């Protein structure tokens, strides 16, 4: 069994979660059993809805908090009728507004608010209970009650002091006692004094052997306890981002990215490190040798793969650009909007479609309105883009840091040229300058205006000077290395042949 450890997941997930979803499909195809373990708490959503959304099977997912119960990972199916049956003979009034239902119990100071999974159905994700104006409890459901949170008023606010996690039959599996950042976990046979101990207890309960592999995608807060409890299992670390700070590194010392510092220090215990590009693998090998005097097992395996190359059924939309990412500040989508607005002064019909969601969306929409771009810059939300890229002429990236760039891989898989900055590691992997796009000079001291102008000039150059057909062909050639069959062989080599 391959156990893959991560922290959280969301509706606008990062590349780490999408990389895991790609890996899940690959491991299924090569016949390797795998579990994907998430250790964050998800009070606002049922984890199954988010994991299923990006391609995990329910049977592949383990959640730290239900691991110690007999509750399965499952979609929400607990209904309003079931909730009402739990009221017994108490009288109540009912009102509904979209996804929110209010129950009031006449003659008492109590009301319940039920939060549903959608505006038309009757599936209940959680119920909040208020008495005498104070929140006292929240219940969370999938097909049964998963856990409850208990609150007391403190400094005029609801203060969480306890969680109880339940088995399917409603009996208590264990309890979490919490006081802000301090937590304890009470089991029938033990008391654990931190979340790290809880993760360690979970790992010990997996009963790992030398036939198992543990892959850690994020080590923050969990790496040490996993290694301490993994027994004879082989350990792999996935490098998802730039692994060091160039500004704080000299000939004598290197400052590792703190996400990886512990994992690098424990190289004697790590069986393999996986980087997603040859650029990063080679640099990491050189740095291990230079600063630590060791040569660990560092392998290149792309974090994603392409089932097939995608070709347009009709002519690509002329002068059309696509970008896809979380709408977060580090993706610099604002530069792309401004660059397209500038390029349109020369190429009058340039368009940009922006796919993805994130905290910056409203800010970016306001920018587009301010620049009067609404007619040619569209926000398309979160979508499955597998059949979408091929309809565009080129891909545009404003990111100044890409460990790999799943969207870049998907773009070349549909033959798109790419315009992006010459930054480690994704852009140089997928862009051969002037052969399938443009790698733009990048320096940390460059102003945002300089970057926007560089992007705008390259857009104009692409659509007025480049041989687009030749650029498309070269992107397809580069994409060949990322076909699923080739990536599967790489995973099979490390997971099967190395046993």
Helices and strands as residue ranges (DSSP letters): E 2-6, H 15-29, E 34-38, H 47-53, G 58-60, E 61-63, H 80-85, E 93-97, E 100-104, E 110-116, E 124-131, E 134-141, E 145-154, E 157-166, E 172-179, E 182-187, E 190-192, H 195-205, E 213-216, H 223-229, E 234-239, E 244-245, E 255-256, H 261-265, E 272-275, H 278-287, I 288-292, E 298-300, E 320-324, G 329-331, H 333-343, E 351-355, H 361-370, E 377-381, G 389-391, E 394-396, H 406-413, E 417-421, H 426-430, E 437-440, H 448-464, H 468-479, G 480-482, H 484-492, I 493-497
